[in-house]
Structures are given as C-alpha cells and as structure tokens.
Amino acid sequence: TLWSGKKFDFHGECDLVMLSNDDFMNGLGMHVHVRTKIEDFYSYIEAVAVKIGDDVFEVQGGMNTEDKYLINGVESGPLRFDAAFTIAEKYINDYKQIEVRVDDKDHGGQIKLNFKLRNFMGIRFDHDTLQEISVANFGSSSGLMGDYETGLKLGRDGEVIEDTNAFAMAWQVGPEDPVLLSPKEGSVQHPDKCKMPSTTSRRLKAGAITEEEARSTCAGAVELEDCIFDVVATNTADVAKDYID
C-alpha cells in the first residue's frame, strides 16, 4: 500500500525495502524491510523487520507457522532500556498484534507500527496519529510506500516507475541498504533477482474470484477492503477467515 492509500499487487519472493528514512525523528532514522515468500501463484510476507535508531525489531510468521520475534537478532530478547521505541501486544478478533510505539516529543504525539500476525502477516502505520506529525517524520521517505507527498511510485533514482513489478524489484534489498532481516537458508538475496511465480497473475488462473464475489465472501470483515483485496489477489476465499471474527 502506498502512502496515498492506493494498493498494488506484487507476488515476487525476496527481501524488500518498505520504507527508508534517515531523517525520521530528527536523524534517529527508520527503516522497514519485509521478506516475501511464494505460495503457488502469489506471495505473502513471512518476516518484517524495523530499525529505529540503533535497535532492530523483527517478527517472523505467517501461513500456519509459529510466530516469533527477535530484538537485535536475539529471539525473544530484551529491549535495551534506552531504546527509542516500546513494544506492546494486543489481540483483535483472536489475532495477535504487536505494536511498536515511538513518542514524538517535538510534536507531542506518538507513531505506531502495527504488526498483524495472521496467516498473512502485515504491517501498518497508525495514520490517525500521522496526520499530525507525519510530514516532519516521513516527508523524505522512500521505498515501496512511494513518495509521501505525491503518492507516486518512485525508484531509487527518484524517477516514476509505473510498472508494479519493476517498481517493487527496484526496492529489493541490496548492498546499499542496512541488514535488518535475519539470514534464512533458501531466501532470495541480492545479487539474485526477486523470484516470480510461474503464473504471474491471479487473472491467468482458471476460475478467478471477482471483486463482487470477494465482497460477498468478506461480508462481516472488520477490515473489509483489505479482506477483499487479499481474496482477489490470492484467488483464495479461505483468506477471508483471517478477517472475520
């Protein structure tokens, strides 16, 4: 999802830069990377790592695997007493969410990153808070969330990239990026390019689920539009179970 709220599909497998901003919190810095994995003809997030200041918080899970978290590479490790963020757990519709909170003392607010631990892991910024303090902290961000001011998909050189796959591949984690995600045997790493599924679009799969069918399947979902998007993108009705209590 771009800063503008517009969603797009990318079903490749690799490590990707979701957000990179050295200016966050007056130079403290924030970097968010995701690791995707192909399942049949689509991919899902199996790990997310966020670096704020000198500390890295990583969450691994998804697709019926046991969720776990790491702090500075140590599984279930302690957070340093002087870390720039705090961590809290909460449950919504029986699904665990881990919330990373950063206090913005300059603007009198708080920024929250929500890690949603379902079969399809996700990460979301608290946009209600961002409305007040977002420009100061995220105005110069780059990565898969696009340009903050315009919502455009920009590559590393600042040029617009219309093609979704080309845009995502431009933000594959490379040697110029910090190392956030834990090593995993078999994961696609630079200089190898992102692996793509043999069927690159759910529209090429026989019996593709339409948006209208997905809306019916997702009836009652707390996050209706996200549910519809995932059902259509994966062509899998069972995905709706993650969104319905």
Helices and strands as residue ranges (DSSP letters): E 15-21, H 24-27, E 30-39, E 42-52, E 55-62, E 65-71, E 74-75, E 86-92, E 95-104, E 109-117, E 122-125, H 127-138, H 164-170, G 202-204, H 211-217, H 224-234, G 237-242
